[in-house]
Amino acid sequence: MVTENGRYEIHVTVKAAKGECVATKEIVKIMLSKEEFENAINSLKDKLDETTQAMISEELIALMGAYNSLVDEKAEIEEEKAKLRGAIK
């Protein structure tokens, strides 16, 4: 998704079976690492012909950037939570 400011964002949506609850937070915890995500993107890209690769190249780069930002933000939040837990004890 692209915000009004032109920033790419990744939104996580989780679908659960009727009567079950799945925490989005738990899904985010098991996300791919930056390297795994980049490898998955490159693997898909390698399966495309050169014309298609060229057409979607910028979108893939933006998608990887957004994912990397999300992973970095998650790490920062985890670090801040750890600091706060230490301050409370």
C-alpha positions as CSV (number, residue, x, y, z in Angstrom):
1,M,0.0,0.0,0.0
2,V,1.2,3.5,-0.7
3,T,0.4,6.3,1.7
4,E,-0.6,9.8,0.8
5,N,3.1,10.7,1.3
6,G,4.3,8.1,-1.2
7,R,5.5,5.8,1.6
8,Y,5.1,2.1,1.1
9,E,3.4,0.2,4.0
10,I,2.8,-3.4,4.5
11,H,-0.5,-4.3,6.3
12,V,-0.9,-7.7,7.8
13,T,-4.3,-9.3,7.7
14,V,-5.0,-12.6,9.4
15,K,-7.9,-14.9,8.6
16,A,-8.9,-17.4,11.2
17,A,-11.4,-20.3,11.1
18,K,-14.8,-19.6,12.6
19,G,-14.6,-19.6,16.4
20,E,-10.8,-19.2,16.5
21,C,-8.7,-16.2,17.3
22,V,-5.3,-15.5,15.8
23,A,-3.3,-12.6,17.1
24,T,-1.8,-10.5,14.3
25,K,1.1,-9.8,16.7
26,E,2.0,-13.5,16.8
27,I,1.9,-13.7,13.0
28,V,4.3,-10.7,12.8
29,K,6.6,-12.5,15.2
30,I,7.1,-15.3,12.7
31,M,7.7,-13.1,9.7
32,L,10.5,-13.8,7.3
33,S,13.9,-12.2,8.0
34,K,15.0,-9.5,5.6
35,E,17.3,-11.9,3.9
36,E,14.6,-14.6,3.5
37,F,12.1,-12.1,2.1
38,E,14.7,-10.7,-0.3
39,N,15.5,-14.3,-1.4
40,A,11.8,-15.0,-2.0
41,I,11.4,-11.9,-4.0
42,N,14.5,-12.7,-6.1
43,S,13.4,-16.2,-6.6
44,L,10.0,-15.0,-8.0
45,K,11.8,-12.4,-10.1
46,D,14.1,-14.9,-11.6
47,K,11.1,-16.9,-12.9
48,L,9.9,-13.9,-14.9
49,D,11.0,-12.9,-18.4
50,E,13.3,-9.9,-18.8
51,T,10.5,-7.6,-20.0
52,T,8.3,-8.4,-17.0
53,Q,11.3,-8.1,-14.6
54,A,12.0,-4.6,-16.0
55,M,8.3,-3.5,-15.6
56,I,8.0,-4.5,-12.0
57,S,11.6,-3.9,-10.9
58,E,10.8,-0.6,-9.1
59,E,7.8,-2.0,-7.4
60,L,9.8,-5.0,-6.1
61,I,12.5,-2.6,-4.8
62,A,9.9,-0.5,-3.0
63,L,8.3,-3.7,-1.6
64,M,11.6,-4.9,-0.2
65,G,12.3,-1.4,1.3
66,A,8.9,-1.4,3.0
67,Y,9.4,-4.9,4.4
68,N,12.9,-3.9,5.6
69,S,11.4,-0.8,7.3
70,L,8.7,-3.0,9.0
71,V,11.3,-5.4,10.3
72,D,13.5,-2.6,11.6
73,E,10.5,-1.0,13.2
74,K,9.5,-4.3,14.9
75,A,13.1,-4.6,16.2
76,E,13.0,-1.1,17.6
77,I,9.7,-1.8,19.3
78,E,11.0,-5.0,20.8
79,E,14.1,-3.1,22.1
80,E,12.0,-0.4,23.6
81,K,9.7,-2.9,25.3
82,A,12.8,-4.6,26.8
83,K,14.0,-1.3,28.1
84,L,10.6,-0.5,29.6
85,R,10.5,-3.9,31.3
86,G,13.9,-3.3,32.8
87,A,12.8,0.1,34.1
88,I,9.6,-1.4,35.7
89,K,11.4,-4.1,37.6
